[in-house]
Amino acid sequence: MWSNSAEKQMRLVILTGASGSGKTAIAQAIASERVPVAEILRFDSIGVPPAEAMVAGWGSPEGWQRAKVFEWITRISAMRELDRPVLFEGQMRLAFLREALASAGILAARIVLVDCDDATRTHRLTWERRQPVLANPTMMSWAAHLRREAQEIDCEILDTTGVSLKSSVDQVRRYLES
């Protein structure tokens, strides 16, 4: 939603989380519904360069992520006339999201950390996504970092551990509708 009551209101739900949390599966399930309930935007659709390119162009992978979060939020801000909600998903630090939203004047977006325990994440990455290389200590540390960051700022957490995809999709649909 937007802070200026004279402007058109839009619902914006942002799903963030580490690989294997379920955020992309949720967004894809919503996107594949016969009657789309939201405009779906995927952070990774811009491509993710190798770490060396991130360092060369932005000083660090974090610098690249911050710059791209700002670009995405600026792009979303220009969608105020859209007649349906926007669902934006990707691996993004909450601090970068909050900073970019404030910079764009978006004061009422719903940010949700999609999370799961490490055993579930490892299973999803190894067996469901067939990307066992991602089920490593670095990814588990990244997930723990996002979890701490969410808890520190009292950000909503959608725990997908032991929860069906349908249940998670239904929850996010409620966010989009409310």
VMD Tcl script that builds the backbone (N, CA, C; Angstrom):
set m [mol new atoms 534]
animate dup $m
set s [atomselect $m all]
$s set {name element resname resid chain x y z} {
  {N N MET 1 A 0.837 -1.178 0.000}
  {CA C MET 1 A 0.000 0.000 0.000}
  {C C MET 1 A 0.880 1.238 0.000}
  {N N TRP 2 A 0.317 2.324 -0.361}
  {CA C TRP 2 A 1.057 3.572 -0.488}
  {C C TRP 2 A 0.603 4.539 0.589}
  {N N SER 3 A 1.517 5.379 1.024}
  {CA C SER 3 A 1.233 6.273 2.139}
  {C C SER 3 A 0.370 7.467 1.751}
  {N N ASN 4 A 0.411 7.901 0.527}
  {CA C ASN 4 A -0.344 9.064 0.102}
  {C C ASN 4 A -1.757 8.632 -0.271}
  {N N SER 5 A -2.746 9.012 0.520}
  {CA C SER 5 A -4.111 8.545 0.306}
  {C C SER 5 A -4.700 9.057 -1.005}
  {N N ALA 6 A -4.157 10.121 -1.587}
  {CA C ALA 6 A -4.660 10.635 -2.853}
  {C C ALA 6 A -4.233 9.735 -4.016}
  {N N GLU 7 A -3.214 8.919 -3.806}
  {CA C GLU 7 A -2.742 8.042 -4.863}
  {C C GLU 7 A -3.434 6.691 -4.766}
  {N N LYS 8 A -3.447 6.001 -5.868}
  {CA C LYS 8 A -4.053 4.679 -5.926}
  {C C LYS 8 A -3.362 3.741 -4.934}
  {N N GLN 9 A -4.153 2.941 -4.246}
  {CA C GLN 9 A -3.628 1.981 -3.282}
  {C C GLN 9 A -3.241 0.690 -4.005}
  {N N MET 10 A -2.122 0.112 -3.623}
  {CA C MET 10 A -1.671 -1.152 -4.185}
  {C C MET 10 A -1.176 -2.023 -3.050}
  {N N ARG 11 A -1.485 -3.292 -3.119}
  {CA C ARG 11 A -0.955 -4.226 -2.131}
  {C C ARG 11 A 0.365 -4.766 -2.648}
  {N N LEU 12 A 1.373 -4.703 -1.797}
  {CA C LEU 12 A 2.709 -5.204 -2.133}
  {C C LEU 12 A 3.124 -6.187 -1.059}
  {N N VAL 13 A 3.369 -7.430 -1.470}
  {CA C VAL 13 A 3.869 -8.461 -0.573}
  {C C VAL 13 A 5.235 -8.869 -1.094}
  {N N ILE 14 A 6.211 -8.860 -0.188}
  {CA C ILE 14 A 7.578 -9.224 -0.549}
  {C C ILE 14 A 7.961 -10.478 0.222}
  {N N LEU 15 A 8.345 -11.522 -0.514}
  {CA C LEU 15 A 8.831 -12.757 0.089}
  {C C LEU 15 A 10.337 -12.811 -0.073}
  {N N THR 16 A 11.031 -12.949 1.035}
  {CA C THR 16 A 12.470 -13.117 0.976}
  {C C THR 16 A 12.840 -14.347 1.791}
  {N N GLY 17 A 14.019 -14.848 1.577}
  {CA C GLY 17 A 14.477 -16.018 2.300}
  {C C GLY 17 A 15.620 -16.672 1.561}
  {N N ALA 18 A 16.304 -17.554 2.239}
  {CA C ALA 18 A 17.436 -18.264 1.643}
  {C C ALA 18 A 16.935 -19.339 0.680}
  {N N SER 19 A 17.818 -19.840 -0.143}
  {CA C SER 19 A 17.478 -20.918 -1.069}
  {C C SER 19 A 16.878 -22.097 -0.316}
  {N N GLY 20 A 15.844 -22.683 -0.907}
  {CA C GLY 20 A 15.222 -23.850 -0.318}
  {C C GLY 20 A 14.131 -23.552 0.691}
  {N N SER 21 A 13.854 -22.279 0.942}
  {CA C SER 21 A 12.844 -21.933 1.948}
  {C C SER 21 A 11.428 -22.149 1.433}
  {N N GLY 22 A 11.237 -22.041 0.120}
  {CA C GLY 22 A 9.918 -22.222 -0.475}
  {C C GLY 22 A 9.344 -20.982 -1.131}
  {N N LYS 23 A 10.049 -19.861 -1.082}
  {CA C LYS 23 A 9.502 -18.609 -1.610}
  {C C LYS 23 A 9.221 -18.679 -3.113}
  {N N THR 24 A 10.132 -19.266 -3.882}
  {CA C THR 24 A 9.927 -19.356 -5.330}
  {C C THR 24 A 8.817 -20.337 -5.652}
  {N N ALA 25 A 8.747 -21.450 -4.957}
  {CA C ALA 25 A 7.674 -22.426 -5.178}
  {C C ALA 25 A 6.318 -21.784 -4.901}
  {N N ILE 26 A 6.232 -20.985 -3.850}
  {CA C ILE 26 A 4.981 -20.291 -3.522}
  {C C ILE 26 A 4.621 -19.318 -4.650}
  {N N ALA 27 A 5.581 -18.508 -5.074}
  {CA C ALA 27 A 5.321 -17.526 -6.134}
  {C C ALA 27 A 4.943 -18.221 -7.438}
  {N N GLN 28 A 5.619 -19.317 -7.777}
  {CA C GLN 28 A 5.295 -20.037 -9.007}
  {C C GLN 28 A 3.898 -20.643 -8.944}
  {N N ALA 29 A 3.510 -21.167 -7.798}
  {CA C ALA 29 A 2.178 -21.738 -7.646}
  {C C ALA 29 A 1.108 -20.665 -7.834}
  {N N ILE 30 A 1.338 -19.494 -7.280}
  {CA C ILE 30 A 0.376 -18.392 -7.434}
  {C C ILE 30 A 0.345 -17.921 -8.885}
  {N N ALA 31 A 1.511 -17.853 -9.515}
  {CA C ALA 31 A 1.577 -17.422 -10.913}
  {C C ALA 31 A 0.887 -18.402 -11.854}
  {N N SER 32 A 0.855 -19.677 -11.494}
  {CA C SER 32 A 0.285 -20.687 -12.382}
  {C C SER 32 A -1.225 -20.863 -12.221}
  {N N GLU 33 A -1.838 -20.138 -11.302}
  {CA C GLU 33 A -3.281 -20.250 -11.116}
  {C C GLU 33 A -4.009 -19.744 -12.358}
  {N N ARG 34 A -5.161 -20.328 -12.626}
  {CA C ARG 34 A -5.918 -19.957 -13.826}
  {C C ARG 34 A -6.246 -18.473 -13.877}
  {N N VAL 35 A -6.633 -17.930 -12.757}
  {CA C VAL 35 A -6.912 -16.499 -12.673}
  {C C VAL 35 A -5.828 -15.891 -11.780}
  {N N PRO 36 A -4.853 -15.225 -12.376}
  {CA C PRO 36 A -3.764 -14.672 -11.577}
  {C C PRO 36 A -4.279 -13.665 -10.551}
  {N N VAL 37 A -3.857 -13.819 -9.313}
  {CA C VAL 37 A -4.295 -12.915 -8.252}
  {C C VAL 37 A -3.307 -11.786 -8.018}
  {N N ALA 38 A -2.133 -11.878 -8.651}
  {CA C ALA 38 A -1.109 -10.864 -8.414}
  {C C ALA 38 A -0.149 -10.797 -9.588}
  {N N GLU 39 A 0.491 -9.665 -9.696}
  {CA C GLU 39 A 1.622 -9.521 -10.607}
  {C C GLU 39 A 2.817 -10.136 -9.869}
  {N N ILE 40 A 3.485 -11.106 -10.464}
  {CA C ILE 40 A 4.588 -11.812 -9.816}
  {C C ILE 40 A 5.905 -11.301 -10.394}
  {N N LEU 41 A 6.773 -10.850 -9.509}
  {CA C LEU 41 A 8.101 -10.376 -9.897}
  {C C LEU 41 A 9.146 -11.205 -9.167}
  {N N ARG 42 A 10.149 -11.669 -9.910}
  {CA C ARG 42 A 11.194 -12.511 -9.330}
  {C C ARG 42 A 12.532 -11.784 -9.411}
  {N N PHE 43 A 13.140 -11.555 -8.270}
  {CA C PHE 43 A 14.428 -10.875 -8.205}
  {C C PHE 43 A 15.427 -11.495 -9.177}
  {N N ASP 44 A 15.517 -12.830 -9.184}
  {CA C ASP 44 A 16.525 -13.521 -9.993}
  {C C ASP 44 A 16.284 -13.425 -11.489}
  {N N SER 45 A 15.142 -12.897 -11.920}
  {CA C SER 45 A 14.878 -12.797 -13.354}
  {C C SER 45 A 15.853 -11.857 -14.056}
  {N N ILE 46 A 16.551 -11.025 -13.295}
  {CA C ILE 46 A 17.554 -10.126 -13.877}
  {C C ILE 46 A 18.880 -10.832 -14.093}
  {N N GLY 47 A 19.007 -12.052 -13.560}
  {CA C GLY 47 A 20.266 -12.781 -13.637}
  {C C GLY 47 A 21.141 -12.437 -12.448}
  {N N VAL 48 A 21.926 -13.402 -12.057}
  {CA C VAL 48 A 22.835 -13.204 -10.925}
  {C C VAL 48 A 24.255 -13.438 -11.432}
  {N N PRO 49 A 25.057 -12.375 -11.450}
  {CA C PRO 49 A 26.418 -12.527 -11.972}
  {C C PRO 49 A 27.317 -13.285 -10.998}
  {N N PRO 50 A 28.450 -13.771 -11.478}
  {CA C PRO 50 A 29.405 -14.412 -10.573}
  {C C PRO 50 A 29.893 -13.421 -9.515}
  {N N ALA 51 A 30.323 -13.940 -8.392}
  {CA C ALA 51 A 30.792 -13.091 -7.283}
  {C C ALA 51 A 31.892 -12.135 -7.733}
  {N N GLU 52 A 32.770 -12.592 -8.608}
  {CA C GLU 52 A 33.869 -11.728 -9.082}
  {C C GLU 52 A 33.325 -10.497 -9.797}
  {N N ALA 53 A 32.259 -10.672 -10.578}
  {CA C ALA 53 A 31.651 -9.537 -11.279}
  {C C ALA 53 A 30.963 -8.596 -10.292}
  {N N MET 54 A 30.361 -9.160 -9.242}
  {CA C MET 54 A 29.731 -8.323 -8.219}
  {C C MET 54 A 30.774 -7.462 -7.521}
  {N N VAL 55 A 31.907 -8.052 -7.224}
  {CA C VAL 55 A 32.989 -7.309 -6.567}
  {C C VAL 55 A 33.533 -6.240 -7.513}
  {N N ALA 56 A 33.761 -6.610 -8.763}
  {CA C ALA 56 A 34.313 -5.660 -9.738}
  {C C ALA 56 A 33.374 -4.485 -9.987}
  {N N GLY 57 A 32.079 -4.750 -10.072}
  {CA C GLY 57 A 31.130 -3.696 -10.413}
  {C C GLY 57 A 30.523 -2.948 -9.253}
  {N N TRP 58 A 30.414 -3.604 -8.094}
  {CA C TRP 58 A 29.703 -3.007 -6.964}
  {C C TRP 58 A 30.476 -3.078 -5.655}
  {N N GLY 59 A 31.696 -3.558 -5.700}
  {CA C GLY 59 A 32.525 -3.604 -4.496}
  {C C GLY 59 A 32.393 -4.868 -3.680}
  {N N SER 60 A 31.249 -5.554 -3.797}
  {CA C SER 60 A 31.017 -6.786 -3.038}
  {C C SER 60 A 29.694 -7.397 -3.496}
  {N N PRO 61 A 29.464 -8.662 -3.176}
  {CA C PRO 61 A 28.148 -9.227 -3.463}
  {C C PRO 61 A 27.026 -8.472 -2.739}
  {N N GLU 62 A 27.287 -8.006 -1.531}
  {CA C GLU 62 A 26.285 -7.233 -0.792}
  {C C GLU 62 A 26.000 -5.915 -1.494}
  {N N GLY 63 A 27.045 -5.278 -2.025}
  {CA C GLY 63 A 26.858 -4.032 -2.769}
  {C C GLY 63 A 25.989 -4.239 -4.003}
  {N N TRP 64 A 26.221 -5.355 -4.705}
  {CA C TRP 64 A 25.394 -5.688 -5.867}
  {C C TRP 64 A 23.949 -5.901 -5.440}
  {N N GLN 65 A 23.743 -6.712 -4.384}
  {CA C GLN 65 A 22.387 -7.001 -3.937}
  {C C GLN 65 A 21.660 -5.719 -3.536}
  {N N ARG 66 A 22.321 -4.855 -2.796}
  {CA C ARG 66 A 21.697 -3.601 -2.372}
  {C C ARG 66 A 21.291 -2.764 -3.580}
  {N N ALA 67 A 22.182 -2.620 -4.553}
  {CA C ALA 67 A 21.889 -1.832 -5.751}
  {C C ALA 67 A 20.700 -2.415 -6.509}
  {N N LYS 68 A 20.652 -3.720 -6.634}
  {CA C LYS 68 A 19.562 -4.361 -7.374}
  {C C LYS 68 A 18.237 -4.287 -6.613}
  {N N VAL 69 A 18.271 -4.384 -5.293}
  {CA C VAL 69 A 17.052 -4.211 -4.503}
  {C C VAL 69 A 16.491 -2.813 -4.744}
  {N N PHE 70 A 17.355 -1.805 -4.725}
  {CA C PHE 70 A 16.901 -0.439 -4.986}
  {C C PHE 70 A 16.299 -0.324 -6.385}
  {N N GLU 71 A 16.927 -0.934 -7.383}
  {CA C GLU 71 A 16.386 -0.892 -8.743}
  {C C GLU 71 A 15.008 -1.547 -8.813}
  {N N TRP 72 A 14.876 -2.710 -8.178}
  {CA C TRP 72 A 13.586 -3.400 -8.188}
  {C C TRP 72 A 12.498 -2.572 -7.497}
  {N N ILE 73 A 12.801 -2.029 -6.343}
  {CA C ILE 73 A 11.786 -1.270 -5.604}
  {C C ILE 73 A 11.404 -0.011 -6.370}
  {N N THR 74 A 12.346 0.615 -7.042}
  {CA C THR 74 A 12.028 1.760 -7.898}
  {C C THR 74 A 11.084 1.337 -9.013}
  {N N ARG 75 A 11.343 0.192 -9.603}
  {CA C ARG 75 A 10.488 -0.340 -10.663}
  {C C ARG 75 A 9.084 -0.650 -10.126}
  {N N ILE 76 A 9.023 -1.246 -8.943}
  {CA C ILE 76 A 7.725 -1.564 -8.328}
  {C C ILE 76 A 6.964 -0.282 -7.987}
  {N N SER 77 A 7.677 0.721 -7.524}
  {CA C SER 77 A 7.047 1.993 -7.182}
  {C C SER 77 A 6.329 2.608 -8.377}
  {N N ALA 78 A 6.852 2.362 -9.563}
  {CA C ALA 78 A 6.239 2.900 -10.779}
  {C C ALA 78 A 4.988 2.129 -11.189}
  {N N MET 79 A 4.646 1.076 -10.473}
  {CA C MET 79 A 3.493 0.230 -10.817}
  {C C MET 79 A 2.248 0.614 -10.020}
  {N N ARG 80 A 2.172 1.806 -9.507}
  {CA C ARG 80 A 1.065 2.221 -8.640}
  {C C ARG 80 A -0.301 2.113 -9.300}
  {N N GLU 81 A -0.357 2.167 -10.597}
  {CA C GLU 81 A -1.633 2.122 -11.306}
  {C C GLU 81 A -2.113 0.702 -11.569}
  {N N LEU 82 A -1.327 -0.272 -11.194}
  {CA C LEU 82 A -1.706 -1.663 -11.415}
  {C C LEU 82 A -2.965 -2.000 -10.627}
  {N N ASP 83 A -3.881 -2.728 -11.256}
  {CA C ASP 83 A -5.165 -3.048 -10.620}
  {C C ASP 83 A -5.121 -4.271 -9.712}
  {N N ARG 84 A -4.003 -4.953 -9.652}
  {CA C ARG 84 A -3.923 -6.129 -8.790}
  {C C ARG 84 A -2.682 -6.049 -7.914}
  {N N PRO 85 A -2.635 -6.869 -6.880}
  {CA C PRO 85 A -1.483 -6.827 -5.972}
  {C C PRO 85 A -0.194 -7.239 -6.677}
  {N N VAL 86 A 0.915 -6.898 -6.046}
  {CA C VAL 86 A 2.241 -7.282 -6.535}
  {C C VAL 86 A 2.876 -8.209 -5.509}
  {N N LEU 87 A 3.403 -9.324 -6.008}
  {CA C LEU 87 A 4.163 -10.260 -5.187}
  {C C LEU 87 A 5.586 -10.265 -5.726}
  {N N PHE 88 A 6.526 -9.864 -4.890}
  {CA C PHE 88 A 7.938 -9.786 -5.266}
  {C C PHE 88 A 8.691 -10.782 -4.412}
  {N N GLU 89 A 9.461 -11.672 -5.052}
  {CA C GLU 89 A 10.185 -12.675 -4.284}
  {C C GLU 89 A 11.649 -12.742 -4.699}
  {N N GLY 90 A 12.496 -13.032 -3.707}
  {CA C GLY 90 A 13.921 -13.213 -3.961}
  {C C GLY 90 A 14.713 -13.244 -2.670}
  {N N GLN 91 A 15.983 -13.555 -2.808}
  {CA C GLN 91 A 16.880 -13.563 -1.650}
  {C C GLN 91 A 17.405 -12.149 -1.446}
  {N N MET 92 A 16.869 -11.477 -0.443}
  {CA C MET 92 A 17.242 -10.086 -0.215}
  {C C MET 92 A 17.353 -9.822 1.281}
  {N N ARG 93 A 18.371 -9.094 1.650}
  {CA C ARG 93 A 18.488 -8.696 3.051}
  {C C ARG 93 A 17.338 -7.766 3.401}
  {N N LEU 94 A 16.792 -7.983 4.578}
  {CA C LEU 94 A 15.675 -7.161 5.049}
  {C C LEU 94 A 16.087 -5.699 5.187}
  {N N ALA 95 A 17.305 -5.460 5.614}
  {CA C ALA 95 A 17.775 -4.083 5.764}
  {C C ALA 95 A 17.768 -3.357 4.420}
  {N N PHE 96 A 18.181 -4.044 3.353}
  {CA C PHE 96 A 18.177 -3.430 2.028}
  {C C PHE 96 A 16.747 -3.154 1.569}
  {N N LEU 97 A 15.847 -4.094 1.819}
  {CA C LEU 97 A 14.445 -3.894 1.450}
  {C C LEU 97 A 13.852 -2.689 2.159}
  {N N ARG 98 A 14.043 -2.633 3.456}
  {CA C ARG 98 A 13.477 -1.518 4.221}
  {C C ARG 98 A 14.042 -0.183 3.762}
  {N N GLU 99 A 15.332 -0.139 3.519}
  {CA C GLU 99 A 15.981 1.089 3.058}
  {C C GLU 99 A 15.440 1.501 1.683}
  {N N ALA 100 A 15.304 0.557 0.770}
  {CA C ALA 100 A 14.812 0.866 -0.574}
  {C C ALA 100 A 13.348 1.283 -0.550}
  {N N LEU 101 A 12.538 0.609 0.251}
  {CA C LEU 101 A 11.128 0.986 0.364}
  {C C LEU 101 A 10.982 2.410 0.896}
  {N N ALA 102 A 11.751 2.746 1.921}
  {CA C ALA 102 A 11.696 4.102 2.481}
  {C C ALA 102 A 12.125 5.125 1.440}
  {N N SER 103 A 13.187 4.804 0.699}
  {CA C SER 103 A 13.690 5.717 -0.327}
  {C C SER 103 A 12.650 5.961 -1.414}
  {N N ALA 104 A 11.860 4.929 -1.738}
  {CA C ALA 104 A 10.832 5.045 -2.776}
  {C C ALA 104 A 9.518 5.608 -2.238}
  {N N GLY 105 A 9.452 5.836 -0.928}
  {CA C GLY 105 A 8.232 6.363 -0.337}
  {C C GLY 105 A 7.140 5.314 -0.160}
  {N N ILE 106 A 7.518 4.059 -0.163}
  {CA C ILE 106 A 6.554 2.970 0.045}
  {C C ILE 106 A 6.597 2.629 1.528}
  {N N LEU 107 A 5.547 3.017 2.235}
  {CA C LEU 107 A 5.563 2.883 3.690}
  {C C LEU 107 A 4.776 1.694 4.208}
  {N N ALA 108 A 4.050 0.999 3.340}
  {CA C ALA 108 A 3.198 -0.075 3.842}
  {C C ALA 108 A 3.275 -1.319 2.968}
  {N N ALA 109 A 4.441 -1.876 2.812}
  {CA C ALA 109 A 4.586 -3.157 2.125}
  {C C ALA 109 A 4.641 -4.245 3.187}
  {N N ARG 110 A 4.159 -5.410 2.850}
  {CA C ARG 110 A 4.229 -6.541 3.781}
  {C C ARG 110 A 5.449 -7.368 3.400}
  {N N ILE 111 A 6.465 -7.356 4.261}
  {CA C ILE 111 A 7.675 -8.148 4.045}
  {C C ILE 111 A 7.559 -9.411 4.879}
  {N N VAL 112 A 7.761 -10.554 4.235}
  {CA C VAL 112 A 7.643 -11.840 4.901}
  {C C VAL 112 A 8.907 -12.643 4.642}
  {N N LEU 113 A 9.546 -13.088 5.715}
  {CA C LEU 113 A 10.669 -14.005 5.569}
  {C C LEU 113 A 10.100 -15.411 5.456}
  {N N VAL 114 A 10.358 -16.068 4.344}
  {CA C VAL 114 A 9.978 -17.463 4.172}
  {C C VAL 114 A 11.171 -18.275 4.654}
  {N N ASP 115 A 10.933 -19.164 5.616}
  {CA C ASP 115 A 12.034 -19.862 6.270}
  {C C ASP 115 A 11.658 -21.316 6.516}
  {N N CYS 116 A 12.650 -22.116 6.817}
  {CA C CYS 116 A 12.449 -23.513 7.197}
  {C C CYS 116 A 13.680 -23.953 7.975}
  {N N ASP 117 A 13.599 -25.104 8.598}
  {CA C ASP 117 A 14.767 -25.579 9.332}
  {C C ASP 117 A 15.813 -26.103 8.344}
  {N N ASP 118 A 17.026 -26.288 8.847}
  {CA C ASP 118 A 18.140 -26.684 7.974}
  {C C ASP 118 A 17.937 -28.055 7.343}
  {N N ALA 119 A 17.327 -28.987 8.069}
  {CA C ALA 119 A 17.097 -30.328 7.510}
  {C C ALA 119 A 16.130 -30.249 6.329}
  {N N THR 120 A 15.083 -29.457 6.460}
  {CA C THR 120 A 14.121 -29.283 5.368}
  {C C THR 120 A 14.791 -28.598 4.188}
  {N N ARG 121 A 15.565 -27.559 4.462}
  {CA C ARG 121 A 16.273 -26.833 3.398}
  {C C ARG 121 A 17.215 -27.788 2.655}
  {N N THR 122 A 17.955 -28.581 3.395}
  {CA C THR 122 A 18.892 -29.525 2.783}
  {C C THR 122 A 18.147 -30.531 1.907}
  {N N HIS 123 A 17.037 -31.046 2.408}
  {CA C HIS 123 A 16.242 -31.997 1.618}
  {C C HIS 123 A 15.742 -31.342 0.330}
  {N N ARG 124 A 15.172 -30.164 0.444}
  {CA C ARG 124 A 14.629 -29.485 -0.742}
  {C C ARG 124 A 15.717 -29.208 -1.770}
  {N N LEU 125 A 16.845 -28.693 -1.307}
  {CA C LEU 125 A 17.917 -28.352 -2.241}
  {C C LEU 125 A 18.533 -29.600 -2.867}
  {N N THR 126 A 18.692 -30.643 -2.076}
  {CA C THR 126 A 19.349 -31.853 -2.560}
  {C C THR 126 A 18.437 -32.704 -3.433}
  {N N TRP 127 A 17.214 -32.959 -2.965}
  {CA C TRP 127 A 16.346 -33.922 -3.641}
  {C C TRP 127 A 15.284 -33.287 -4.524}
  {N N GLU 128 A 14.657 -32.220 -4.073}
  {CA C GLU 128 A 13.596 -31.617 -4.873}
  {C C GLU 128 A 14.149 -30.725 -5.974}
  {N N ARG 129 A 15.159 -29.929 -5.653}
  {CA C ARG 129 A 15.732 -29.018 -6.655}
  {C C ARG 129 A 16.952 -29.598 -7.344}
  {N N ARG 130 A 17.470 -30.669 -6.829}
  {CA C ARG 130 A 18.657 -31.317 -7.402}
  {C C ARG 130 A 19.840 -30.360 -7.510}
  {N N GLN 131 A 20.012 -29.562 -6.443}
  {CA C GLN 131 A 21.132 -28.620 -6.354}
  {C C GLN 131 A 21.862 -28.832 -5.019}
  {N N PRO 132 A 22.402 -30.039 -4.795}
  {CA C PRO 132 A 23.024 -30.319 -3.500}
  {C C PRO 132 A 24.184 -29.392 -3.164}
  {N N VAL 133 A 24.806 -28.801 -4.170}
  {CA C VAL 133 A 25.917 -27.883 -3.916}
  {C C VAL 133 A 25.467 -26.678 -3.087}
  {N N LEU 134 A 24.173 -26.333 -3.165}
  {CA C LEU 134 A 23.662 -25.198 -2.394}
  {C C LEU 134 A 23.387 -25.542 -0.928}
  {N N ALA 135 A 23.290 -26.837 -0.633}
  {CA C ALA 135 A 23.020 -27.263 0.749}
  {C C ALA 135 A 24.345 -27.320 1.503}
  {N N ASN 136 A 24.886 -26.140 1.776}
  {CA C ASN 136 A 26.212 -26.052 2.393}
  {C C ASN 136 A 26.179 -25.129 3.611}
  {N N PRO 137 A 27.249 -25.107 4.386}
  {CA C PRO 137 A 27.271 -24.254 5.585}
  {C C PRO 137 A 27.055 -22.767 5.291}
  {N N THR 138 A 27.511 -22.299 4.146}
  {CA C THR 138 A 27.313 -20.889 3.801}
  {C C THR 138 A 25.821 -20.570 3.656}
  {N N MET 139 A 25.075 -21.462 2.995}
  {CA C MET 139 A 23.637 -21.238 2.823}
  {C C MET 139 A 22.921 -21.305 4.172}
  {N N MET 140 A 23.343 -22.239 5.015}
  {CA C MET 140 A 22.700 -22.357 6.325}
  {C C MET 140 A 22.994 -21.113 7.182}
  {N N SER 141 A 24.202 -20.571 7.059}
  {CA C SER 141 A 24.554 -19.330 7.778}
  {C C SER 141 A 23.745 -18.152 7.246}
  {N N TRP 142 A 23.563 -18.095 5.928}
  {CA C TRP 142 A 22.766 -17.036 5.307}
  {C C TRP 142 A 21.321 -17.104 5.814}
  {N N ALA 143 A 20.777 -18.322 5.875}
  {CA C ALA 143 A 19.417 -18.494 6.382}
  {C C ALA 143 A 19.327 -18.051 7.836}
  {N N ALA 144 A 20.317 -18.416 8.643}
  {CA C ALA 144 A 20.327 -18.014 10.054}
  {C C ALA 144 A 20.437 -16.492 10.174}
  {N N HIS 145 A 21.246 -15.869 9.322}
  {CA C HIS 145 A 21.388 -14.412 9.327}
  {C C HIS 145 A 20.036 -13.748 9.037}
  {N N LEU 146 A 19.346 -14.224 7.991}
  {CA C LEU 146 A 18.051 -13.648 7.645}
  {C C LEU 146 A 17.050 -13.839 8.785}
  {N N ARG 147 A 17.079 -15.006 9.421}
  {CA C ARG 147 A 16.177 -15.290 10.537}
  {C C ARG 147 A 16.432 -14.323 11.689}
  {N N ARG 148 A 17.707 -14.121 12.040}
  {CA C ARG 148 A 18.047 -13.167 13.114}
  {C C ARG 148 A 17.603 -11.750 12.746}
  {N N GLU 149 A 17.886 -11.363 11.513}
  {CA C GLU 149 A 17.510 -10.026 11.047}
  {C C GLU 149 A 15.990 -9.840 11.153}
  {N N ALA 150 A 15.221 -10.853 10.760}
  {CA C ALA 150 A 13.758 -10.772 10.836}
  {C C ALA 150 A 13.289 -10.668 12.285}
  {N N GLN 151 A 13.886 -11.450 13.159}
  {CA C GLN 151 A 13.501 -11.417 14.574}
  {C C GLN 151 A 13.839 -10.070 15.207}
  {N N GLU 152 A 14.975 -9.498 14.848}
  {CA C GLU 152 A 15.399 -8.212 15.416}
  {C C GLU 152 A 14.445 -7.081 15.050}
  {N N ILE 153 A 13.877 -7.128 13.866}
  {CA C ILE 153 A 12.978 -6.041 13.440}
  {C C ILE 153 A 11.507 -6.454 13.513}
  {N N ASP 154 A 11.252 -7.600 14.101}
  {CA C ASP 154 A 9.888 -8.105 14.264}
  {C C ASP 154 A 9.183 -8.268 12.923}
  {N N CYS 155 A 9.915 -8.794 11.958}
  {CA C CYS 155 A 9.366 -9.072 10.638}
  {C C CYS 155 A 8.616 -10.402 10.685}
  {N N GLU 156 A 7.549 -10.466 9.955}
  {CA C GLU 156 A 6.765 -11.696 9.892}
  {C C GLU 156 A 7.601 -12.821 9.289}
  {N N ILE 157 A 7.489 -14.020 9.859}
  {CA C ILE 157 A 8.192 -15.198 9.361}
  {C C ILE 157 A 7.158 -16.264 9.015}
  {N N LEU 158 A 7.214 -16.749 7.791}
  {CA C LEU 158 A 6.375 -17.855 7.346}
  {C C LEU 158 A 7.257 -19.099 7.353}
  {N N ASP 159 A 7.087 -19.939 8.354}
  {CA C ASP 159 A 7.892 -21.154 8.492}
  {C C ASP 159 A 7.243 -22.262 7.675}
  {N N THR 160 A 7.936 -22.718 6.640}
  {CA C THR 160 A 7.401 -23.739 5.749}
  {C C THR 160 A 7.843 -25.148 6.136}
  {N N THR 161 A 8.519 -25.281 7.267}
  {CA C THR 161 A 8.945 -26.596 7.743}
  {C C THR 161 A 7.709 -27.450 8.026}
  {N N GLY 162 A 7.618 -28.598 7.393}
  {CA C GLY 162 A 6.515 -29.512 7.665}
  {C C GLY 162 A 5.156 -29.011 7.237}
  {N N VAL 163 A 5.122 -27.985 6.398}
  {CA C VAL 163 A 3.865 -27.392 5.941}
  {C C VAL 163 A 3.742 -27.663 4.445}
  {N N SER 164 A 2.548 -27.984 4.003}
  {CA C SER 164 A 2.358 -28.245 2.579}
  {C C SER 164 A 2.519 -26.957 1.774}
  {N N LEU 165 A 2.885 -27.134 0.521}
  {CA C LEU 165 A 2.980 -25.983 -0.371}
  {C C LEU 165 A 1.619 -25.299 -0.474}
  {N N LYS 166 A 0.556 -26.062 -0.559}
  {CA C LYS 166 A -0.781 -25.480 -0.656}
  {C C LYS 166 A -1.085 -24.580 0.539}
  {N N SER 167 A -0.726 -25.036 1.727}
  {CA C SER 167 A -0.960 -24.233 2.934}
  {C C SER 167 A -0.175 -22.920 2.881}
  {N N SER 168 A 1.078 -22.989 2.440}
  {CA C SER 168 A 1.898 -21.775 2.327}
  {C C SER 168 A 1.339 -20.837 1.263}
  {N N VAL 169 A 0.905 -21.406 0.138}
  {CA C VAL 169 A 0.315 -20.601 -0.935}
  {C C VAL 169 A -0.963 -19.926 -0.435}
  {N N ASP 170 A -1.793 -20.678 0.280}
  {CA C ASP 170 A -3.029 -20.099 0.822}
  {C C ASP 170 A -2.723 -18.932 1.752}
  {N N GLN 171 A -1.676 -19.063 2.569}
  {CA C GLN 171 A -1.303 -17.979 3.485}
  {C C GLN 171 A -0.882 -16.731 2.706}
  {N N VAL 172 A -0.054 -16.909 1.686}
  {CA C VAL 172 A 0.413 -15.761 0.903}
  {C C VAL 172 A -0.745 -15.164 0.110}
  {N N ARG 173 A -1.660 -15.986 -0.373}
  {CA C ARG 173 A -2.851 -15.442 -1.049}
  {C C ARG 173 A -3.644 -14.555 -0.091}
  {N N ARG 174 A -3.746 -14.970 1.175}
  {CA C ARG 174 A -4.454 -14.124 2.169}
  {C C ARG 174 A -3.730 -12.793 2.329}
  {N N TYR 175 A -2.403 -12.823 2.351}
  {CA C TYR 175 A -1.645 -11.559 2.435}
  {C C TYR 175 A -1.970 -10.663 1.243}
  {N N LEU 176 A -2.034 -11.257 0.062}
  {CA C LEU 176 A -2.300 -10.484 -1.149}
  {C C LEU 176 A -3.715 -9.917 -1.179}
  {N N GLU 177 A -4.639 -10.619 -0.552}
  {CA C GLU 177 A -6.033 -10.194 -0.567}
  {C C GLU 177 A -6.368 -9.206 0.550}
  {N N SER 178 A -5.568 -9.173 1.610}
  {CA C SER 178 A -5.911 -8.309 2.751}
  {C C SER 178 A -5.322 -6.922 2.629}
}
mol reanalyze $m
mol bondsrecalc $m
mol representation Tube
mol addrep $m
